[in-house]
Amino acid sequence: MTHETISSRRGLLAISPLIVFLFFYLAVSLIIGDFYKMPMSVALLIASAWGVVILKGKTLTKRIEIFSKQAGSSNVMYMVWIFILAGAFASLAKETGSVEATVGLTLKYMPEEFIVPGLFIASCFISLSIGTSVGTVVALTPLAVTMAEMETGSIPFFVAVVLGGAFFGDNLSFISDTTIAATRTQGCNMRDKFKANVWITVPAAIVTLILYVFFGYQVNDVNISETFNPWLVLPYLVIIACAIAGINVTLVLSLGIASSLILGLILNYPLLDLFSFMGAGIDGMGQLIIVTLLAAGLLGLIKEAGGIDYLLQILSRRIHGSRGAQAAIALLVSVVNLCTANNTVAILTVGSLSRSIAARYGITPKKAASLLDTCSCIVQSLIPYGAQTLLATGLAGISPAAPWGYMYYPWALTVTVIISIVIKKHETTVIK
C-alpha cells in the first residue's frame, strides 16, 4: 500500500469507472428486469472509455497502453487459453454424444431426488481435490446443463450448483492458490488455516446441501435416452481423473480434446467434422474472451488511477476492537476483489495490511487467513465478471448474471462468516 494520502475527490474519481460499469450493467438490468438486454461487453466498454478519460497526468497513448498491458497480462492470457480449450472440448464432447452419455449414465443409476445434491457434492469433491474452481467448472458445467435439459430444470440453477461447489473446494483445498496466498501473507501453516476455515465453510455447505435436497424433489420429468454408448463417457472420465490427479487445467483440457477426437474417429466421424465442432466451440467463446479482456483493462485503469490504494486507505480507518478488525479484514479483501475480479490477487494486495491489523488487535494468523480466503471466494463467486462465472455461463450459453439468484452457498457462507466474527472469540489472542 502506498504511503501517499489520497484525497476523497481523487479516490472517488479513481473508482468511478467501476461505479459506471455497475450502473450500466447491474442497475440498468435490474430496472428493466432483464439481464439479457444490456450486454456486459457494452457496459464494460463504456466504463473503460470513462476510465481512460479520468486517468490524469498521462497522454492518451499512454492511457490506452496501460489498458492494453493489463488486458494482455499473462494471467489474463492464461484464462483466455483455458476458455479456448474449454470451448473446443465442450462442443466436441456435446456433438459426439459424450455429454449426453455421461449424464444419461448418471441419471440411470441415481434417484431423481438426489441429482441436484449429488451434483453439488461432486463439485465440492472435485474442487477440493484439484484446488481450482476453474477446473471444476470446466469438468462439470456441460454435464449440469444437459442434466437441466433432461430434467426440465433451470439451467442457471444447475450452473449455480456447480459454481457453489467449485468455490467450496477453492476455499478449503490445501493446493488452492487462495489458500497458499492467504497462509503465506498471514504467516500461518495450512493445517491451522484449514481447521479455522472448516468451522465457517462446512456449516454453510450443509445448509446448502439441505436446500438442494429439498429442491431435488422439485426437479423431475427425467427423459433418459436408453440408446447412448457407454464408451462415450471416456472423455469425461479422462477429464475428471486428470483433474483430480492435479494435472494443469490446460493439459487436462488438451487430453480431453485428444480423447474425444480419437473416440470420434473410432465412431466414424469425419475428421473435418470433428474440427468443425471444435471451431464452433471456440467461436462460441468469443464474447466471453472480449468481456475478460475489457474487464482486465478496466480494472488496470482503476488501479493505475489509485482506486485500490484509496479503498485500502478508507477501509483501514476507524477500527475498534477485535470484531471491528475482523470486519475490516473481511471488507478489505471483499472490496478489492470486487475491483480486481481475482481472489488470489485481492488476497495478495491486502495481505500485508491485514496482517498488521491482525497483529494490532490480537487476531490469530489462522483466523485472518481464513477471513481473507473465505471472503474473497464469496465475492469472486457472486460478481458476474469473475472468470469462473464467465466460463460457466459461457459454456451454458446464459447471461453471466443468470445464476446469481441461485447462489445459495456463497450467501450461506456470508452468514457463517458474520457469525464467526460476532461469536467465535477464541480465534483471537491478546497482544500485550
Contacts in CASP RR format, 6 or more apart in sequence:
PFRMAT RR
TARGET T0000
AUTHOR 0000-0000-0000
METHOD contacts of the structure
MODEL  1
MTHETISSRRGLLAISPLIVFLFFYLAVSLIIGDFYKMPMSVALLIASAW
GVVILKGKTLTKRIEIFSKQAGSSNVMYMVWIFILAGAFASLAKETGSVE
ATVGLTLKYMPEEFIVPGLFIASCFISLSIGTSVGTVVALTPLAVTMAEM
ETGSIPFFVAVVLGGAFFGDNLSFISDTTIAATRTQGCNMRDKFKANVWI
TVPAAIVTLILYVFFGYQVNDVNISETFNPWLVLPYLVIIACAIAGINVT
LVLSLGIASSLILGLILNYPLLDLFSFMGAGIDGMGQLIIVTLLAAGLLG
LIKEAGGIDYLLQILSRRIHGSRGAQAAIALLVSVVNLCTANNTVAILTV
GSLSRSIAARYGITPKKAASLLDTCSCIVQSLIPYGAQTLLATGLAGISP
AAPWGYMYYPWALTVTVIISIVIKKHETTVIK
1 309 0 8 1.000
1 312 0 8 1.000
1 313 0 8 1.000
1 352 0 8 1.000
1 353 0 8 1.000
2 309 0 8 1.000
4 309 0 8 1.000
5 313 0 8 1.000
6 14 0 8 1.000
6 306 0 8 1.000
6 307 0 8 1.000
6 309 0 8 1.000
6 310 0 8 1.000
6 313 0 8 1.000
10 306 0 8 1.000
10 310 0 8 1.000
11 305 0 8 1.000
11 306 0 8 1.000
11 307 0 8 1.000
11 310 0 8 1.000
12 310 0 8 1.000
13 54 0 8 1.000
13 305 0 8 1.000
14 54 0 8 1.000
14 302 0 8 1.000
14 305 0 8 1.000
14 306 0 8 1.000
14 307 0 8 1.000
14 310 0 8 1.000
15 302 0 8 1.000
15 307 0 8 1.000
15 310 0 8 1.000
15 311 0 8 1.000
15 339 0 8 1.000
16 50 0 8 1.000
16 51 0 8 1.000
16 54 0 8 1.000
17 47 0 8 1.000
17 48 0 8 1.000
17 50 0 8 1.000
17 51 0 8 1.000
17 54 0 8 1.000
17 298 0 8 1.000
17 301 0 8 1.000
17 302 0 8 1.000
18 47 0 8 1.000
18 298 0 8 1.000
18 299 0 8 1.000
18 302 0 8 1.000
18 338 0 8 1.000
18 339 0 8 1.000
20 46 0 8 1.000
20 47 0 8 1.000
20 50 0 8 1.000
20 51 0 8 1.000
21 43 0 8 1.000
21 44 0 8 1.000
21 46 0 8 1.000
21 47 0 8 1.000
21 298 0 8 1.000
24 38 0 8 1.000
24 42 0 8 1.000
24 43 0 8 1.000
24 46 0 8 1.000
24 47 0 8 1.000
25 38 0 8 1.000
25 40 0 8 1.000
25 43 0 8 1.000
25 44 0 8 1.000
25 384 0 8 1.000
25 401 0 8 1.000
26 384 0 8 1.000
26 401 0 8 1.000
28 37 0 8 1.000
28 38 0 8 1.000
28 43 0 8 1.000
29 35 0 8 1.000
29 37 0 8 1.000
29 38 0 8 1.000
29 401 0 8 1.000
32 38 0 8 1.000
35 399 0 8 1.000
35 400 0 8 1.000
35 401 0 8 1.000
35 402 0 8 1.000
36 399 0 8 1.000
40 291 0 8 1.000
40 384 0 8 1.000
40 385 0 8 1.000
40 400 0 8 1.000
41 287 0 8 1.000
41 290 0 8 1.000
41 291 0 8 1.000
41 294 0 8 1.000
44 291 0 8 1.000
44 294 0 8 1.000
44 295 0 8 1.000
44 298 0 8 1.000
44 385 0 8 1.000
45 294 0 8 1.000
47 298 0 8 1.000
48 67 0 8 1.000
48 294 0 8 1.000
48 297 0 8 1.000
48 298 0 8 1.000
48 301 0 8 1.000
51 298 0 8 1.000
51 301 0 8 1.000
51 302 0 8 1.000
51 305 0 8 1.000
52 60 0 8 1.000
52 63 0 8 1.000
52 64 0 8 1.000
52 67 0 8 1.000
52 301 0 8 1.000
54 305 0 8 1.000
55 63 0 8 1.000
55 66 0 8 1.000
55 301 0 8 1.000
55 304 0 8 1.000
55 305 0 8 1.000
56 305 0 8 1.000
58 66 0 8 1.000
63 301 0 8 1.000
66 300 0 8 1.000
66 301 0 8 1.000
66 304 0 8 1.000
67 297 0 8 1.000
67 298 0 8 1.000
67 300 0 8 1.000
67 301 0 8 1.000
68 297 0 8 1.000
70 76 0 8 1.000
70 296 0 8 1.000
70 297 0 8 1.000
70 299 0 8 1.000
70 300 0 8 1.000
70 301 0 8 1.000
70 303 0 8 1.000
71 293 0 8 1.000
71 294 0 8 1.000
71 296 0 8 1.000
71 297 0 8 1.000
72 293 0 8 1.000
72 296 0 8 1.000
73 296 0 8 1.000
75 342 0 8 1.000
75 345 0 8 1.000
76 292 0 8 1.000
76 293 0 8 1.000
76 296 0 8 1.000
78 250 0 8 1.000
79 134 0 8 1.000
79 292 0 8 1.000
79 387 0 8 1.000
80 289 0 8 1.000
80 292 0 8 1.000
80 293 0 8 1.000
81 250 0 8 1.000
82 134 0 8 1.000
82 138 0 8 1.000
82 249 0 8 1.000
82 250 0 8 1.000
82 253 0 8 1.000
82 391 0 8 1.000
83 285 0 8 1.000
83 286 0 8 1.000
83 288 0 8 1.000
83 289 0 8 1.000
83 292 0 8 1.000
83 391 0 8 1.000
84 282 0 8 1.000
84 285 0 8 1.000
84 289 0 8 1.000
85 250 0 8 1.000
85 253 0 8 1.000
85 254 0 8 1.000
85 257 0 8 1.000
86 138 0 8 1.000
86 253 0 8 1.000
86 285 0 8 1.000
86 391 0 8 1.000
86 395 0 8 1.000
87 281 0 8 1.000
87 282 0 8 1.000
87 284 0 8 1.000
87 285 0 8 1.000
87 395 0 8 1.000
88 253 0 8 1.000
88 257 0 8 1.000
88 278 0 8 1.000
88 279 0 8 1.000
88 281 0 8 1.000
88 282 0 8 1.000
89 138 0 8 1.000
89 235 0 8 1.000
89 239 0 8 1.000
89 253 0 8 1.000
89 256 0 8 1.000
89 257 0 8 1.000
89 260 0 8 1.000
90 99 0 8 1.000
90 141 0 8 1.000
90 142 0 8 1.000
90 281 0 8 1.000
90 395 0 8 1.000
91 277 0 8 1.000
91 278 0 8 1.000
91 279 0 8 1.000
91 280 0 8 1.000
91 281 0 8 1.000
91 282 0 8 1.000
91 284 0 8 1.000
92 98 0 8 1.000
92 257 0 8 1.000
92 260 0 8 1.000
92 261 0 8 1.000
92 274 0 8 1.000
92 277 0 8 1.000
92 278 0 8 1.000
92 281 0 8 1.000
93 99 0 8 1.000
93 142 0 8 1.000
93 235 0 8 1.000
93 236 0 8 1.000
93 256 0 8 1.000
93 260 0 8 1.000
94 100 0 8 1.000
94 142 0 8 1.000
94 146 0 8 1.000
94 277 0 8 1.000
95 277 0 8 1.000
96 232 0 8 1.000
96 260 0 8 1.000
96 263 0 8 1.000
96 264 0 8 1.000
96 267 0 8 1.000
96 269 0 8 1.000
96 274 0 8 1.000
96 277 0 8 1.000
97 228 0 8 1.000
97 229 0 8 1.000
97 232 0 8 1.000
98 232 0 8 1.000
98 233 0 8 1.000
98 234 0 8 1.000
98 235 0 8 1.000
98 236 0 8 1.000
98 260 0 8 1.000
98 263 0 8 1.000
99 142 0 8 1.000
99 143 0 8 1.000
99 146 0 8 1.000
99 236 0 8 1.000
100 146 0 8 1.000
100 225 0 8 1.000
100 228 0 8 1.000
100 232 0 8 1.000
101 228 0 8 1.000
101 229 0 8 1.000
101 230 0 8 1.000
101 232 0 8 1.000
101 233 0 8 1.000
102 143 0 8 1.000
102 146 0 8 1.000
102 232 0 8 1.000
102 233 0 8 1.000
102 236 0 8 1.000
103 143 0 8 1.000
103 146 0 8 1.000
103 147 0 8 1.000
103 150 0 8 1.000
104 150 0 8 1.000
104 224 0 8 1.000
104 225 0 8 1.000
104 228 0 8 1.000
105 228 0 8 1.000
105 230 0 8 1.000
105 233 0 8 1.000
106 115 0 8 1.000
106 143 0 8 1.000
106 147 0 8 1.000
107 115 0 8 1.000
107 147 0 8 1.000
107 150 0 8 1.000
107 151 0 8 1.000
107 222 0 8 1.000
107 224 0 8 1.000
108 224 0 8 1.000
110 118 0 8 1.000
112 151 0 8 1.000
112 216 0 8 1.000
112 219 0 8 1.000
112 220 0 8 1.000
112 222 0 8 1.000
113 213 0 8 1.000
113 216 0 8 1.000
113 217 0 8 1.000
114 213 0 8 1.000
114 216 0 8 1.000
115 147 0 8 1.000
115 151 0 8 1.000
115 216 0 8 1.000
115 219 0 8 1.000
116 158 0 8 1.000
116 161 0 8 1.000
116 212 0 8 1.000
116 213 0 8 1.000
116 215 0 8 1.000
116 216 0 8 1.000
116 219 0 8 1.000
117 209 0 8 1.000
117 212 0 8 1.000
117 213 0 8 1.000
117 216 0 8 1.000
118 212 0 8 1.000
119 140 0 8 1.000
119 143 0 8 1.000
119 144 0 8 1.000
119 147 0 8 1.000
119 158 0 8 1.000
119 161 0 8 1.000
119 162 0 8 1.000
120 161 0 8 1.000
120 164 0 8 1.000
120 165 0 8 1.000
120 208 0 8 1.000
120 209 0 8 1.000
120 212 0 8 1.000
120 409 0 8 1.000
121 209 0 8 1.000
122 140 0 8 1.000
123 136 0 8 1.000
123 140 0 8 1.000
123 161 0 8 1.000
123 162 0 8 1.000
123 163 0 8 1.000
123 164 0 8 1.000
123 165 0 8 1.000
123 166 0 8 1.000
123 168 0 8 1.000
124 165 0 8 1.000
124 168 0 8 1.000
124 169 0 8 1.000
124 205 0 8 1.000
126 135 0 8 1.000
126 136 0 8 1.000
126 139 0 8 1.000
126 140 0 8 1.000
126 166 0 8 1.000
126 240 0 8 1.000
126 243 0 8 1.000
126 244 0 8 1.000
127 133 0 8 1.000
127 135 0 8 1.000
127 136 0 8 1.000
127 165 0 8 1.000
127 166 0 8 1.000
127 167 0 8 1.000
127 168 0 8 1.000
127 169 0 8 1.000
127 170 0 8 1.000
127 173 0 8 1.000
128 168 0 8 1.000
128 169 0 8 1.000
128 172 0 8 1.000
128 173 0 8 1.000
129 173 0 8 1.000
129 243 0 8 1.000
129 244 0 8 1.000
129 246 0 8 1.000
130 136 0 8 1.000
130 173 0 8 1.000
130 175 0 8 1.000
130 243 0 8 1.000
130 244 0 8 1.000
130 246 0 8 1.000
131 169 0 8 1.000
131 170 0 8 1.000
131 173 0 8 1.000
131 175 0 8 1.000
131 176 0 8 1.000
131 177 0 8 1.000
131 179 0 8 1.000
132 170 0 8 1.000
132 173 0 8 1.000
132 176 0 8 1.000
132 177 0 8 1.000
132 249 0 8 1.000
133 163 0 8 1.000
133 166 0 8 1.000
133 167 0 8 1.000
133 169 0 8 1.000
133 170 0 8 1.000
133 380 0 8 1.000
133 381 0 8 1.000
133 388 0 8 1.000
134 166 0 8 1.000
134 249 0 8 1.000
134 387 0 8 1.000
134 388 0 8 1.000
134 391 0 8 1.000
135 166 0 8 1.000
135 243 0 8 1.000
135 249 0 8 1.000
135 252 0 8 1.000
136 162 0 8 1.000
136 165 0 8 1.000
136 166 0 8 1.000
136 169 0 8 1.000
136 170 0 8 1.000
136 243 0 8 1.000
137 162 0 8 1.000
137 163 0 8 1.000
137 166 0 8 1.000
137 388 0 8 1.000
137 391 0 8 1.000
137 392 0 8 1.000
137 395 0 8 1.000
138 239 0 8 1.000
138 249 0 8 1.000
138 252 0 8 1.000
138 253 0 8 1.000
138 391 0 8 1.000
138 395 0 8 1.000
139 236 0 8 1.000
139 239 0 8 1.000
139 240 0 8 1.000
139 243 0 8 1.000
140 162 0 8 1.000
140 166 0 8 1.000
141 159 0 8 1.000
141 162 0 8 1.000
141 391 0 8 1.000
141 392 0 8 1.000
141 395 0 8 1.000
141 396 0 8 1.000
142 395 0 8 1.000
143 236 0 8 1.000
144 155 0 8 1.000
144 158 0 8 1.000
144 159 0 8 1.000
144 161 0 8 1.000
144 162 0 8 1.000
144 396 0 8 1.000
145 155 0 8 1.000
145 158 0 8 1.000
145 159 0 8 1.000
145 395 0 8 1.000
145 396 0 8 1.000
147 158 0 8 1.000
148 154 0 8 1.000
148 155 0 8 1.000
148 157 0 8 1.000
148 158 0 8 1.000
149 155 0 8 1.000
150 222 0 8 1.000
150 223 0 8 1.000
150 224 0 8 1.000
151 219 0 8 1.000
151 220 0 8 1.000
151 221 0 8 1.000
151 222 0 8 1.000
152 219 0 8 1.000
152 220 0 8 1.000
152 221 0 8 1.000
152 223 0 8 1.000
153 219 0 8 1.000
154 406 0 8 1.000
155 396 0 8 1.000
155 397 0 8 1.000
155 398 0 8 1.000
155 402 0 8 1.000
156 396 0 8 1.000
156 398 0 8 1.000
156 402 0 8 1.000
156 403 0 8 1.000
156 405 0 8 1.000
156 406 0 8 1.000
157 215 0 8 1.000
157 403 0 8 1.000
157 406 0 8 1.000
159 392 0 8 1.000
159 393 0 8 1.000
159 396 0 8 1.000
159 398 0 8 1.000
159 402 0 8 1.000
159 403 0 8 1.000
160 403 0 8 1.000
160 404 0 8 1.000
160 405 0 8 1.000
160 406 0 8 1.000
160 407 0 8 1.000
160 408 0 8 1.000
161 212 0 8 1.000
161 406 0 8 1.000
162 392 0 8 1.000
163 381 0 8 1.000
163 388 0 8 1.000
163 389 0 8 1.000
163 392 0 8 1.000
163 403 0 8 1.000
163 407 0 8 1.000
164 208 0 8 1.000
164 381 0 8 1.000
164 407 0 8 1.000
164 408 0 8 1.000
164 409 0 8 1.000
164 410 0 8 1.000
165 205 0 8 1.000
165 409 0 8 1.000
166 381 0 8 1.000
166 388 0 8 1.000
167 377 0 8 1.000
167 378 0 8 1.000
167 380 0 8 1.000
167 381 0 8 1.000
167 388 0 8 1.000
167 409 0 8 1.000
167 410 0 8 1.000
168 201 0 8 1.000
168 205 0 8 1.000
168 409 0 8 1.000
169 176 0 8 1.000
170 176 0 8 1.000
170 178 0 8 1.000
170 343 0 8 1.000
170 377 0 8 1.000
171 178 0 8 1.000
171 179 0 8 1.000
171 197 0 8 1.000
171 201 0 8 1.000
171 373 0 8 1.000
171 374 0 8 1.000
171 377 0 8 1.000
172 179 0 8 1.000
172 194 0 8 1.000
172 197 0 8 1.000
172 198 0 8 1.000
172 201 0 8 1.000
173 179 0 8 1.000
174 190 0 8 1.000
174 194 0 8 1.000
175 246 0 8 1.000
176 373 0 8 1.000
177 344 0 8 1.000
178 343 0 8 1.000
178 344 0 8 1.000
178 347 0 8 1.000
178 373 0 8 1.000
178 376 0 8 1.000
178 377 0 8 1.000
179 190 0 8 1.000
179 193 0 8 1.000
179 194 0 8 1.000
179 373 0 8 1.000
180 190 0 8 1.000
181 344 0 8 1.000
181 347 0 8 1.000
181 348 0 8 1.000
181 372 0 8 1.000
181 373 0 8 1.000
182 193 0 8 1.000
182 347 0 8 1.000
182 369 0 8 1.000
182 370 0 8 1.000
182 372 0 8 1.000
182 373 0 8 1.000
183 189 0 8 1.000
183 190 0 8 1.000
183 193 0 8 1.000
183 369 0 8 1.000
185 347 0 8 1.000
185 348 0 8 1.000
185 351 0 8 1.000
185 352 0 8 1.000
185 354 0 8 1.000
185 355 0 8 1.000
185 369 0 8 1.000
185 372 0 8 1.000
186 193 0 8 1.000
186 351 0 8 1.000
186 354 0 8 1.000
186 355 0 8 1.000
186 358 0 8 1.000
186 365 0 8 1.000
186 366 0 8 1.000
186 368 0 8 1.000
186 369 0 8 1.000
186 372 0 8 1.000
187 355 0 8 1.000
187 365 0 8 1.000
187 369 0 8 1.000
188 364 0 8 1.000
188 365 0 8 1.000
188 366 0 8 1.000
188 368 0 8 1.000
188 369 0 8 1.000
192 365 0 8 1.000
192 366 0 8 1.000
193 366 0 8 1.000
193 369 0 8 1.000
193 370 0 8 1.000
193 373 0 8 1.000
195 366 0 8 1.000
196 364 0 8 1.000
196 366 0 8 1.000
196 367 0 8 1.000
196 369 0 8 1.000
196 370 0 8 1.000
196 427 0 8 1.000
197 370 0 8 1.000
197 373 0 8 1.000
197 374 0 8 1.000
199 420 0 8 1.000
199 424 0 8 1.000
200 370 0 8 1.000
200 374 0 8 1.000
200 413 0 8 1.000
200 416 0 8 1.000
200 417 0 8 1.000
200 420 0 8 1.000
201 374 0 8 1.000
201 413 0 8 1.000
201 416 0 8 1.000
203 412 0 8 1.000
203 416 0 8 1.000
204 409 0 8 1.000
204 412 0 8 1.000
204 413 0 8 1.000
204 415 0 8 1.000
204 416 0 8 1.000
205 409 0 8 1.000
205 412 0 8 1.000
207 408 0 8 1.000
207 412 0 8 1.000
208 408 0 8 1.000
208 409 0 8 1.000
208 412 0 8 1.000
211 408 0 8 1.000
212 408 0 8 1.000
229 267 0 8 1.000
231 263 0 8 1.000
232 263 0 8 1.000
234 259 0 8 1.000
234 263 0 8 1.000
235 256 0 8 1.000
235 259 0 8 1.000
235 260 0 8 1.000
235 263 0 8 1.000
238 255 0 8 1.000
238 256 0 8 1.000
238 259 0 8 1.000
239 252 0 8 1.000
239 253 0 8 1.000
239 255 0 8 1.000
239 256 0 8 1.000
242 251 0 8 1.000
242 252 0 8 1.000
242 255 0 8 1.000
242 256 0 8 1.000
243 249 0 8 1.000
243 252 0 8 1.000
247 255 0 8 1.000
257 278 0 8 1.000
260 274 0 8 1.000
261 274 0 8 1.000
264 274 0 8 1.000
265 271 0 8 1.000
265 274 0 8 1.000
284 394 0 8 1.000
285 394 0 8 1.000
287 394 0 8 1.000
288 390 0 8 1.000
288 391 0 8 1.000
288 394 0 8 1.000
291 385 0 8 1.000
291 390 0 8 1.000
291 400 0 8 1.000
292 387 0 8 1.000
292 390 0 8 1.000
295 341 0 8 1.000
295 385 0 8 1.000
295 386 0 8 1.000
296 341 0 8 1.000
299 339 0 8 1.000
299 340 0 8 1.000
299 341 0 8 1.000
302 308 0 8 1.000
302 339 0 8 1.000
303 339 0 8 1.000
303 340 0 8 1.000
307 339 0 8 1.000
308 336 0 8 1.000
308 339 0 8 1.000
308 340 0 8 1.000
308 349 0 8 1.000
311 332 0 8 1.000
311 335 0 8 1.000
311 336 0 8 1.000
311 339 0 8 1.000
312 332 0 8 1.000
312 336 0 8 1.000
312 349 0 8 1.000
312 350 0 8 1.000
312 353 0 8 1.000
315 328 0 8 1.000
315 331 0 8 1.000
315 332 0 8 1.000
315 335 0 8 1.000
316 328 0 8 1.000
316 332 0 8 1.000
316 353 0 8 1.000
316 357 0 8 1.000
319 325 0 8 1.000
319 328 0 8 1.000
319 357 0 8 1.000
319 361 0 8 1.000
321 361 0 8 1.000
322 361 0 8 1.000
322 362 0 8 1.000
322 363 0 8 1.000
322 425 0 8 1.000
322 428 0 8 1.000
323 421 0 8 1.000
323 422 0 8 1.000
324 361 0 8 1.000
324 421 0 8 1.000
325 357 0 8 1.000
325 358 0 8 1.000
325 360 0 8 1.000
325 361 0 8 1.000
325 362 0 8 1.000
325 363 0 8 1.000
326 363 0 8 1.000
326 367 0 8 1.000
326 368 0 8 1.000
326 371 0 8 1.000
326 421 0 8 1.000
327 421 0 8 1.000
328 357 0 8 1.000
329 350 0 8 1.000
329 354 0 8 1.000
329 357 0 8 1.000
329 358 0 8 1.000
329 363 0 8 1.000
329 368 0 8 1.000
329 371 0 8 1.000
329 372 0 8 1.000
329 375 0 8 1.000
330 371 0 8 1.000
330 375 0 8 1.000
330 417 0 8 1.000
330 421 0 8 1.000
332 350 0 8 1.000
332 353 0 8 1.000
332 354 0 8 1.000
333 346 0 8 1.000
333 347 0 8 1.000
333 350 0 8 1.000
333 351 0 8 1.000
333 354 0 8 1.000
333 371 0 8 1.000
333 372 0 8 1.000
333 375 0 8 1.000
333 376 0 8 1.000
333 379 0 8 1.000
334 375 0 8 1.000
334 376 0 8 1.000
334 378 0 8 1.000
334 379 0 8 1.000
336 346 0 8 1.000
336 349 0 8 1.000
336 350 0 8 1.000
337 343 0 8 1.000
337 346 0 8 1.000
337 375 0 8 1.000
337 376 0 8 1.000
337 379 0 8 1.000
337 380 0 8 1.000
337 383 0 8 1.000
338 379 0 8 1.000
338 383 0 8 1.000
340 346 0 8 1.000
340 349 0 8 1.000
341 380 0 8 1.000
341 383 0 8 1.000
341 385 0 8 1.000
341 386 0 8 1.000
341 387 0 8 1.000
342 380 0 8 1.000
342 387 0 8 1.000
343 373 0 8 1.000
343 376 0 8 1.000
343 377 0 8 1.000
343 379 0 8 1.000
343 380 0 8 1.000
344 376 0 8 1.000
346 376 0 8 1.000
346 379 0 8 1.000
347 372 0 8 1.000
347 373 0 8 1.000
347 376 0 8 1.000
350 372 0 8 1.000
351 372 0 8 1.000
354 368 0 8 1.000
354 371 0 8 1.000
354 372 0 8 1.000
355 365 0 8 1.000
355 368 0 8 1.000
357 363 0 8 1.000
357 368 0 8 1.000
358 364 0 8 1.000
358 365 0 8 1.000
358 367 0 8 1.000
358 368 0 8 1.000
359 431 0 8 1.000
360 431 0 8 1.000
361 428 0 8 1.000
361 431 0 8 1.000
362 428 0 8 1.000
362 429 0 8 1.000
362 430 0 8 1.000
362 431 0 8 1.000
363 427 0 8 1.000
363 428 0 8 1.000
363 429 0 8 1.000
364 427 0 8 1.000
364 428 0 8 1.000
364 429 0 8 1.000
366 427 0 8 1.000
367 424 0 8 1.000
367 427 0 8 1.000
367 428 0 8 1.000
371 417 0 8 1.000
371 421 0 8 1.000
374 413 0 8 1.000
374 417 0 8 1.000
375 417 0 8 1.000
377 410 0 8 1.000
377 413 0 8 1.000
378 410 0 8 1.000
378 413 0 8 1.000
378 414 0 8 1.000
378 417 0 8 1.000
380 386 0 8 1.000
380 388 0 8 1.000
381 388 0 8 1.000
381 389 0 8 1.000
381 407 0 8 1.000
381 409 0 8 1.000
381 410 0 8 1.000
382 404 0 8 1.000
382 407 0 8 1.000
382 410 0 8 1.000
383 389 0 8 1.000
384 390 0 8 1.000
384 399 0 8 1.000
384 400 0 8 1.000
384 401 0 8 1.000
384 404 0 8 1.000
385 400 0 8 1.000
389 400 0 8 1.000
389 403 0 8 1.000
390 400 0 8 1.000
392 403 0 8 1.000
393 399 0 8 1.000
393 400 0 8 1.000
393 402 0 8 1.000
393 403 0 8 1.000
394 400 0 8 1.000
420 427 0 8 1.000
END
